[in-house]
């Protein structure tokens, strides 16, 4: 089945120790997104890739970076995780043809714990 | 400004009851899209429905139905004969033609269906 896959599902890191979360998709969608979701809150968009074009949200901290080496994969790098970065990180994809906006499909998320 | 309001933070019903989740949106765009997502305890956001601003026809899918009314800027979601498996957080979301890939989420409604 076509899907959005996130690894790992649970990640524990230490304060200040860099961590990378990964996302892959078999949907061949051209847009990929990274969201941060904290407890009892709505998902918050960090950035997205429209094809190879990177779009950063204005309020996304510099501590968060992303890479998209090809259509299928996208990575979220947290350079120096702080306690406030503990959250669920959701990857999503969509197919944007330019003439209409289609729904986003989400992966299962990676729950990040910072010790 | 674009905004989605889900005034109901938590709803608790007994199995087999009907329940309606409210969603009110604000946008100045003439072309926009509305969505509902379900987030069960496992964490993955599951796409339920997409509706564009030119299609006010209500939709029914099994026990789920949606009522889109542009006159009141509402896109309400009704679950008929609720089941325990319907327990989840439900998010309403908006995408406007002026956006650059960004879904505007409501704060979510937590639905608890008791046996």
Interface residues (C-beta under 8 A of the other chain):
Chain A: X31 X33 X40 X41 X42 X43 X45 X48 X50 X55 X57 X88 X90 X92 X96 X100 X101 X102 X103 X104 X105 X106 X107 X108 X109 X111
Chain B: X33 X35 X37 X42 X43 X44 X45 X46 X47 X50 X52 X91 X95 X97 X100 X101 X102 X103 X105 X106 X107 X108
